[in-house]
Amino acid sequence: MKAHERLKGRGAQDPIDNRFESLSHELRSDFLNYCFANDESTMSNKTSCIDTFPKTIINKVNSPDLGLTFSLNPYQGCEHGCVYCYARNSHEYWGYNAGLDFESKILIKKNAPELLEAKLKSTSWKAAPIVLSGNTDCYQPIEKEYQITRKLLEVFWKYRHPVSIITKNSLILRDLDLLNALHQHQLVSVHLSITTLEEDTKNILEPRTVSIKKRLQTLSTLTDNNIPTHIMMAPIIPSINSHEILPLCKKVSELGADTINYTIVRLNGAIGQIFTTWLEKTLPDRKDKILNQIKECHNGALNDSVYGRRMKGDGQVADQIAQLFTIARTRYFKNKKKSTLNTSMHQSFKNGQLTLF
């Protein structure tokens, strides 16, 4: 990034300190002036991949308001660069920062398929839906090269184990053969994230995700194949995408989505600073209005960590959003329902051998 320019293709705009580190990073004015005078970059915009070697791969989810019990993340960090992403803070536990490091230093779990297979074969494991990913997108751009998610789906199919997928990338269609096989036994569902119908909004909020046009095409293809597909309009950000609730719900319903859900943005941990800086460089004229409306949803703060309230918010703005979704569900999703995944087959396939009775 030139010293005087907005960092394109990234959500985070400036270096940010890791709260667990004793050392901090500072861009000195003399360095910035030098870069400006010589038309040089102040930081690298390249993505690097770092191998990790975890000993376990399935995470028990204890949050009572997330609606999932187990998750599996083949990657840590996410190149999509969504500026609002709640998962940014998790990168600090790896020794990186929640800003540009989260988007550009991606941790790869190459042994994830082997770890999953060992877990599913374990005598103590009882089948329960496992969510890919829950934290970072399992179909982010590097999946095209590493294909870890596809290998994981092959394991789920081999052991006839239920899996749910959360993504905003059209790369999921590469694995349509496996999705169709799993669906024949009610073993898969997809949760597709669509936050806006406007490409310009997508480009600033989610700079390295696929276009909205491709995302809608992905939804259409999945539903044409009868894959249970649910839409997440998450997050709703007041004065950025809150005006799109009804038209977005109408559009995805027409394309066959089974259900739609939402969350209201909450800027927990380092994300408050990242998002505020992003507003200053991207939407400076609307910055105060947006931040004030977010605070109105969380009792005067940018974040709320109270279970049951943190996702939907409270107050007048949150109530208006909830009312719009009630109208949308009544109007566009009245006769639709969420799919249930099959947990009955796995036991017979656990040892690769069917029982006689």
Protein Blocks (a to p, Z undefined) as FASTA:
>chain_A
ZZkbccehiablbdcddfkbmbdcdddfklmmmmmmnopafbdcbdcddddddfbfbdcd
fbfklopabdcdfbgcjfklpaklmklmmmmmnopafklmmmmmccddfklmmmmmmmmm
pmklccdddddehlacckbfklmmnommmmmmmmmmmnopacddddfbfklmmmmmmmmm
mmmnopaccddddfbfbfklmmmmmmmbccfklmmmmmmmmmmnopacddddddddehkl
mmmmmmmmmmmmmnopabdcddddddehjllmmmmmmmmmmmmmlmmmmmmmmmmmngoi
abdcbghklmnogajklmmmmmmmmmmmmmmmmmgccddddfklmmmmmnopacfZZ
